[in-house]
């Protein structure tokens, strides 16, 4: 809570008043996370190499991925501490939403860490069992959902984009919806993390969008003007989102093709879960489908591929799932797939922001 210490002297130095503004602290958080992660990146990569924490490639993956074997992974061990430290320094720690997000980061990060660790020990691409991982994710998300449900003043009505008057109250049914969103977002980001920089680009774009949503939802005047739900206290989530954006940009420096470091489940699972959590807290749950459209399509490609394969006795819709592998096998260079997915993510983010006025 560094900003509180600095702000303490605002009576003597009037210019320190700027630290009480969420916008200023969000900018500081973004820059701080970027600089810290960028500065620590080389050291962490060296340590991971010394510890032989390398990526294990799935046997049924694209042939050109064999060259990625041994690349340092578990980059979430770099991202998460930076995001947490940045939030503790520049965020308002009396805010429940901030602490719940930090819980999501730590719990899902822990699940991802165990999964990556087992892969490293077994020297294979198989870590935690699917059921085991999913059960732990549901448990962590359930704790968050229940906490929000019993939080005084939290609204269980569902905000529907483009329809200002359509606000169904789900009551206790909001809990399973919140769990579905958090766990679904976590796994969707994880599935997308299959090419250098592919997941991190849309993560940065999505968190930039929700940085805006959080700030607007936490401002009673702006929220009223735009006709979006006002959620007191969610403005502080802008600082958390800014920390993720900054850390993401720093990480992308090392994750760009050819990658020097991979996120691993230690990074992808918690970042996806936090994205879903912020969507729930800011009452922009449905908009997440648009903001995270890349993650949604990647997940659906896997679901459809598996379902069609089982129904037809071995036939496939795509050459390989998730979808990015399909384009790889069609002959697209890895960097082309990544950049084109980024472009789509930017377009979807802009469309999602347009929902603020199209009501």
LONU-341667 format. One record per residue (C-alpha): residue in three letters; y, z, x. Coordinates in pm, whole numbers, padded with zeros to 5 digits, always signed. Each point is the difference from the previous one (the first is absolute). Example, Ala and Ser with C-alpha at 12.3 -4.5 7.8 and 13.67 -1.06 7.14 Angstrom:
2
ALA-00450+00780+01230;SER+00344-00066+00137;
// end
This chain:
359
UNK+00000+00000+00000;UNK+00235-00105+00277;UNK+00257-00137-00241;UNK+00050+00351-00150;UNK+00074+00140+00344;UNK+00251-00277+00069;UNK+00156+00029-00345;UNK+00052+00374+00056;UNK+00297-00088+00222;UNK+00168-00230-00253;UNK+00274+00256-00071;UNK+00116-00033+00362;UNK-00071-00372+00035;UNK+00074-00175-00328;UNK-00172-00323+00105;UNK-00334+00184-00013;UNK+00029-00012-00380;UNK-00165-00340+00025;UNK-00336+00174+00059;UNK-00015+00119-00360;UNK-00026-00358-00124;UNK-00352-00129-00060;UNK+00100-00352+00100;UNK+00117+00111+00344;UNK-00309+00213+00061;UNK-00223-00288-00110;UNK+00162-00227+00258;UNK-00040+00271+00266;UNK-00364+00052-00096;UNK-00072-00372+00025;UNK+00161-00035+00342;UNK-00147+00327+00131;UNK-00356-00095-00101;UNK+00043-00348+00148;UNK+00124+00129+00337;UNK-00257+00282+00029;UNK-00297-00221-00087;UNK+00119-00282+00224;UNK+00048+00244+00288;UNK-00340+00165-00045;UNK-00198-00318-00066;UNK-00093-00100+00354;UNK-00108+00354+00091;UNK-00218+00033-00310;UNK-00164-00339+00059;UNK-00083+00100+00360;UNK-00151+00328-00118;UNK-00210-00173-00266;UNK-00128-00247+00259;UNK-00086+00284+00238;UNK-00191+00172-00282;UNK-00170-00333-00084;UNK+00119+00014-00360;UNK-00055-00370-00069;UNK-00043-00211-00312;UNK-00353-00089-00110;UNK-00022-00340-00171;UNK-00216-00051-00309;UNK-00297-00226+00067;UNK+00067-00222-00302;UNK+00369-00050+00082;UNK+00167-00319+00126;UNK-00133-00111+00340;UNK+00349-00010+00154;UNK+00035+00374-00060;UNK-00259+00081+00264;UNK+00276-00011+00258;UNK+00173+00294-00171;UNK-00290+00232+00084;UNK+00113+00292+00214;UNK+00368-00021-00100;UNK+00131+00358-00038;UNK-00012+00118-00360;UNK+00086+00317-00195;UNK+00367-00093+00030;UNK+00060+00226-00298;UNK-00015+00285+00252;UNK+00329-00137+00127;UNK+00158-00098-00333;UNK-00070+00316-00202;UNK+00142+00259+00244;UNK+00316-00208+00034;UNK+00045-00026-00378;UNK-00071+00372-00049;UNK+00235+00107+00283;UNK+00275-00228-00127;UNK-00035+00134-00355;UNK+00009+00361+00119;UNK+00315-00064+00203;UNK+00202-00205-00249;UNK-00147+00085-00341;UNK+00081+00278-00244;UNK-00294+00236+00039;UNK+00069+00191-00322;UNK-00103-00313-00190;UNK-00349+00008-00156;UNK-00035-00379+00007;UNK+00048-00004+00377;UNK-00275+00257+00053;UNK-00241-00181-00232;UNK+00055-00322+00195;UNK-00064+00184+00327;UNK-00321+00139-00153;UNK-00108-00355-00090;UNK+00074-00118+00352;UNK-00204+00280+00156;UNK-00293-00004-00244;UNK-00052-00376-00012;UNK+00076-00017+00371;UNK-00276+00254+00058;UNK-00244-00206-00207;UNK+00091-00311+00197;UNK-00029+00186+00331;UNK-00353+00121-00078;UNK-00096-00353-00105;UNK+00138-00153+00321;UNK-00154+00276+00213;UNK-00346-00061-00145;UNK+00036-00372+00067;UNK+00089+00076+00361;UNK-00289+00245+00048;UNK-00253-00232-00165;UNK+00148-00302+00177;UNK-00006-00202-00322;UNK+00231-00105-00281;UNK-00157+00257-00236;UNK+00161+00344-00033;UNK+00000+00225-00305;UNK-00220-00110-00288;UNK+00185-00180-00277;UNK-00076+00275-00253;UNK+00099+00275+00241;UNK+00330-00160+00090;UNK+00083-00079-00363;UNK-00083+00354-00115;UNK+00231+00154+00259;UNK+00277-00242-00095;UNK-00034+00083-00370;UNK+00005+00374+00075;UNK+00320-00024+00205;UNK+00169-00226-00257;UNK-00109+00230-00283;UNK+00171+00298+00165;UNK+00323-00200+00020;UNK-00027-00132-00357;UNK-00065+00345-00145;UNK+00289+00148+00201;UNK+00235-00264-00139;UNK-00128+00048-00355;UNK+00079+00372+00006;UNK+00327-00045+00188;UNK+00283+00106-00237;UNK+00181-00301-00138;UNK-00238-00267+00127;UNK-00022-00281-00254;UNK-00344-00129-00099;UNK+00144-00303-00176;UNK-00078-00340+00149;UNK+00293-00220+00093;UNK-00068-00364-00095;UNK+00214-00260+00185;UNK+00206-00241-00213;UNK-00052+00216-00313;UNK+00249+00284-00008;UNK-00127+00143-00329;UNK-00371-00012+00086;UNK-00072+00341+00154;UNK-00344+00124-00107;UNK-00061+00370+00065;UNK-00342+00038+00159;UNK+00001+00378-00001;UNK-00291+00139+00200;UNK-00129-00357+00026;UNK+00267-00053+00264;UNK-00215+00196+00248;UNK-00286-00255+00024;UNK+00256-00281+00009;UNK+00178+00162+00295;UNK-00333+00052+00179;UNK-00091-00365-00058;UNK+00335-00121+00138;UNK-00011+00219+00312;UNK-00365-00070+00088;UNK+00031-00366-00095;UNK+00307-00053+00217;UNK-00168+00177+00290;UNK-00307-00223-00007;UNK+00200-00316-00072;UNK+00208+00044+00316;UNK-00318+00077+00192;UNK-00163-00326-00115;UNK+00311-00197+00099;UNK-00002+00138+00354;UNK-00221-00272+00144;UNK+00233-00212+00214;UNK+00262+00083+00262;UNK+00313+00118-00181;UNK-00128-00115-00339;UNK+00009+00339-00176;UNK+00295+00153+00182;UNK+00242-00276-00100;UNK-00053+00048-00376;UNK-00006+00378+00052;UNK+00349-00012+00150;UNK+00119-00229-00280;UNK-00155+00215-00275;UNK+00141+00326+00137;UNK+00342-00164+00035;UNK-00020-00081-00372;UNK-00106+00350-00096;UNK+00268+00145+00225;UNK+00243-00170-00238;UNK-00189+00108-00313;UNK-00013+00362+00120;UNK+00371+00016+00071;UNK+00093-00155-00334;UNK-00244+00214-00200;UNK+00138+00314+00163;UNK+00361-00080-00093;UNK+00070+00095-00363;UNK+00303-00230-00032;UNK-00160-00313+00148;UNK-00331+00061-00179;UNK+00184+00029-00330;UNK+00195-00318+00065;UNK-00312-00199+00091;UNK-00206+00144-00282;UNK-00275+00130+00230;UNK-00155+00348-00018;UNK+00203+00268+00177;UNK-00226+00225+00208;UNK+00194+00284+00158;UNK-00085+00048+00367;UNK-00164-00336+00065;UNK+00305-00115+00195;UNK-00144+00194+00297;UNK-00298-00235-00001;UNK+00239-00261+00141;UNK-00008+00195+00326;UNK-00381-00007+00005;UNK-00006-00372-00080;UNK+00257-00061+00272;UNK-00221+00188+00247;UNK-00296-00223-00092;UNK+00212-00315+00033;UNK+00125+00107+00343;UNK-00344+00103+00122;UNK-00143-00323-00143;UNK+00250-00214+00188;UNK-00076+00186+00321;UNK-00373-00036-00054;UNK+00033-00369-00082;UNK+00131-00055+00353;UNK-00346+00094+00127;UNK-00197-00135-00297;UNK+00144-00354+00006;UNK-00242-00275+00100;UNK-00173+00038+00239;UNK-00012+00369-00091;UNK-00002+00274+00263;UNK-00074+00266-00263;UNK-00159+00013-00346;UNK+00085+00247-00277;UNK-00356+00077-00092;UNK-00082+00194-00315;UNK+00201+00285+00152;UNK+00313-00203-00073;UNK-00080-00233-00289;UNK-00153+00257-00239;UNK+00289+00253+00010;UNK+00276-00262-00004;UNK-00151-00166-00306;UNK-00046+00337-00169;UNK+00362+00097+00068;UNK+00117-00331-00144;UNK-00193+00072-00320;UNK+00128+00359-00008;UNK+00364-00107+00032;UNK-00055-00256-00278;UNK-00127+00278-00227;UNK+00280+00242+00091;UNK+00278-00253-00055;UNK-00151-00114-00332;UNK-00039-00355+00130;UNK-00377-00009-00033;UNK-00040-00342-00160;UNK+00253-00160+00235;UNK-00239+00087+00284;UNK-00219-00289-00118;UNK+00289-00233+00088;UNK+00131+00180+00309;UNK-00350+00027+00144;UNK-00113-00337-00132;UNK-00157-00094+00333;UNK-00212+00316-00006;UNK-00097-00061-00364;UNK-00111-00360+00062;UNK-00197+00096+00311;UNK-00183+00269-00198;UNK-00069-00228-00296;UNK-00140-00265+00235;UNK-00261+00251+00117;UNK-00083+00115-00355;UNK-00037-00355-00132;UNK-00199-00110+00304;UNK-00250+00284-00029;UNK-00032-00032-00380;UNK-00049-00379+00013;UNK-00248+00031+00288;UNK-00215+00241-00202;UNK+00023-00192-00327;UNK-00089-00336+00155;UNK-00262+00121+00244;UNK+00186-00075+00321;UNK+00280-00246-00082;UNK+00356+00069+00118;UNK+00351-00068-00130;UNK+00163+00029+00344;UNK-00137-00087+00341;UNK+00043+00368+00086;UNK+00174+00300-00151;UNK+00255+00157+00024;UNK+00213-00307-00064;UNK+00160-00019+00345;UNK-00342-00076+00152;UNK-00038-00290-00244;UNK+00311-00166+00140;UNK-00113+00072+00355;UNK-00327-00183-00064;UNK+00195-00289-00150;UNK+00156-00047+00342;UNK+00331+00184-00032;UNK+00102+00173+00325;UNK+00015+00378-00031;UNK+00376+00011+00054;UNK+00054-00258-00277;UNK-00200+00205-00250;UNK+00194+00313+00093;UNK+00349-00152-00019;UNK-00069-00180-00328;UNK-00128+00324-00153;UNK+00319+00172+00121;UNK+00212-00269-00168;UNK-00185+00052-00327;UNK+00046+00377+00033;UNK+00377-00044+00044;UNK+00023-00224-00307;UNK-00200+00249-00208;UNK+00221+00288+00120;UNK+00314-00189-00105;UNK-00154-00070-00340;UNK-00086+00369-00039;UNK+00359+00100+00070;UNK+00113-00242-00270;UNK-00182+00217-00256;UNK+00278+00255+00045;UNK+00236-00217-00205;UNK-00232-00218-00207;UNK-00062+00251-00276;
// end
